[in-house]
Amino acid sequence: MEYLLKSVLCLLLLLLFHRLVLQQELLYRFNRFFLLAAILGSFLIPLVTLEVEEKVSPEFMRSEIFPPEYSFSETLPSEDADFDSFNRIEASPEPARIPWQKIAWSIYLLGFVVCLIRFIRNIRLIHDQVRRNFRVMYRGETVVLLSESTAPFSFLSYIFYHKEGFEKDGIPEAIFLHEQCHVHEKHSWDILLVEVLLVVLWFHPGLYLARQAIRLNHEFIADQQVIKQFPVRDYQFLLISILSGQHGYALGSRLNFPLTKKRFSMMKKTSKPGIQVLKLASLVGFLGIVVALFAEKVAVSAPAEQSAEVQFSDESKSISIHITADGELLLNGNPINREQLVRELSNVNGEKTIVHLTADPKLKMGELADIQELLRENEVRRVKYEQTEGQKETSSSESARERHFRDAIILIESVDMEYTQKRYTELSEKEKTGLLFTDKPVEKKSPDAATYEAWKNKDEFALWIDGKSVNNTVLAKYQPGDFDWYFQSGVKANARSARFPQPFQVNLYSPKHYEESFGPNSEMFRPRTNRDTITLTQRNVTWMKDISRFPDPITAFLQKNARYEKLKASPDANKPEVKEEIQRLFEELEDAYAKTPDNRKKMLKKPIAPSKGSTGKTVAALPQNKSAYWNLYSKYETRVNRNRLFEKFSQEEMSQLEKEYRLLDKTFASLSLEDKMQVKKPSFPFARLTKEGKVIYKKMEDLTEEEKKSMAC
């Protein structure tokens, strides 16, 4: 449904540009192909994917760091994290529902059948006229002589004209040239394309407008051919005399009154080349805007959303933190304020510290979130949420939890990066702890005046409002009470970037965005369906998607590394084809690991090179200078583009070409920054796929949508 809506709006925008900008110029043949391209483009543009930076989500940030039993998640805190008792949910009979989907499909099928019958009827009417009436060859064209009085029209290679008028005076020269132009330019095929689309998409308003615009443009083209040989005024009088009291056929290119006024005005139109160039240039920018508006946006995982695989030692320190109903803190049973807690946490190793966190049932959700954030800032990732005696789960809360997840598909990741599908009822108690759930909304909180004023310091705080990065000066336009929720976090020195060098990040939520993110109708409270996939990983990360098929970069690396290790340990490791695959995987892993920033390498497993006996290969030294790189690059590009349009590479040639690309890519990575700016980065224009156990290569532009998804394109 979203695709169709985008397609309709896209075509309407393109037609609006044609009407306001292009139709007024003498660019008739260009306009013809623009209109046809607009129709096809409106169906293709919504399929284009654009990569955009994924919004910072506090629910992901919080649950990524603070799940129970060391698990990470993209959802907001669980029922354990809330620490409030769940209200009993009484089952109520489900009201009768109107089958809107069936009604909609019935209406669509009815419209489809009516339009199909209409289309077939129009084709048959013209076919019958050709078959039943007398045909003559007139100046190289086939003219069908009709007994009834009708306006001249053409369809495909036929010109239709009134028999009585033809026998008396023949066909006026201007009219003949007009209809001959329709035949030679094959205008009927344009109309047939739109009519076929209207049978399937009879509800599409843009197609009706496009059909009208195409027909009008056809008349402009034919008129332009005529007035090159005839005076404009004489031709106009001839048209008016022929049109009086006559009718035509739906699919034919014909003369008719509704288009006459526009045609007469365009016959006298003149156009300046400079204006035409400007309008064509504006078309390029407009197409870019249309693509940006209607293309599919694909979120690119930000570094903060990539989870780390943390190795814990057996020597762990355990501390206990309890939060009272008034927000007071007890550290190992002793009262402590937040400043003291920060100092205590800064003195411990976050990766080797286990925090047992408990809270009073009456504690506000925002207070708990603040303590969780303190733990996250100090990299304390091992947090166990424990209950007091008054917080034991009731049967009603477990029932609500089960209703929330019972229809979802849940994947369990193994240490070998293999995935097992389960339902909620099949999960173990430990696995269930990775599914964070709450039925209580996040408590609203607005910043105090002092905190709000401090955020105006652009050197200390990076600022987001409703998920969009903004300049700190924007805060002057608002008051603290204009925001229903905020989230402040610290940024470690090695995690800062040139764009956001500040030590702190602040996310502010307007009332509307708060409701969309945390309100009762928000995504976090939506019961999961069989279209939702949740992945519980062995790396203590919970993803609200199928990462076996659509992995993040870290998971993709680990999956490839698992396959690499499995092949090395397999009994077939010494077979030539397996050796080659092992070497290829190692080179890809080594290359990916080398390109990974140092602060993320701890998330990965460094690939271990295969023994020389496994592959029989040693790594050659890479050339380190620019001229040597250009030499390799030129040879590689020559091979890639060798008869690319007319000749297909063999599998052996493709394998060798891929090896050359990897060598060239490594050479590029070894160049200095100054040299990199003066050369071109290599690219491999083929995708490597495995089908039925065989490796095949395809051009990127030839990939199907399913193949693109499997490659996370």
Secondary structure, 3 states (H helix, E strand, C coil): CHHHHHHHHHHHHHHHHHHHHHCCCCCHHHHHHHHHHHHHHHHHHHHCEEEEECCCCHHHHHHHHCCHHHCCCCCCCCHHHHCCCCCCCCCCCCCCCCCHHHHHHHHHHHHHHHHHHHHHHHHHHHHHHHHHCEEEEECCEEEEEECCCECCEEECCEEEEEHHHHHHHCCCHHHHHHHHHHHHCCHHHHHHHHHHHHHHCCCCHHHHHHHHHHHHHHHHHHHHHHHCCCCHHHHHHHHHHHHCCCECCCCCEECCHHHHHHHHHHHCCCCCHHHHHHHHHHHHHHHHHHHHHHCEEEEECCHHHCCCCCCCCCCCEEEEEEECCCCCEEECCEEECHHHHHHHHHCCCHHHEEEEEEECCCCCHHHHHHHHHHHHHCCCCEEEECCCHHHCCCHHHHHHHHHHHCCCEEEEECCCCCEEEECHHHCCHHHHCCCCCCCCCCCCCCCCHHHHHHCCCCCCEEEEECCEEECHHHHHHCCHHHCCEEEEEECCHHHCCCCCCCCEEEEEECHHHHHHHHCCCCHHHCCCCCCCEEEECCCCCEECCCCCCCCCHHHHHHHHHHHHHHHHHCCCCCCHHHHHHHHHHHHHHHHHHHHCCHHHHCCCCCCCCCCHHHHCCCCCCCCCCHHHHHHHHHHHHHHHCCCCCCCCCCHHHHHHHHHHHHHHHHHHHHCCHHHHCCCCCCCCCEEEEEECCEEEEEEHHHCCHHHHHHCCC
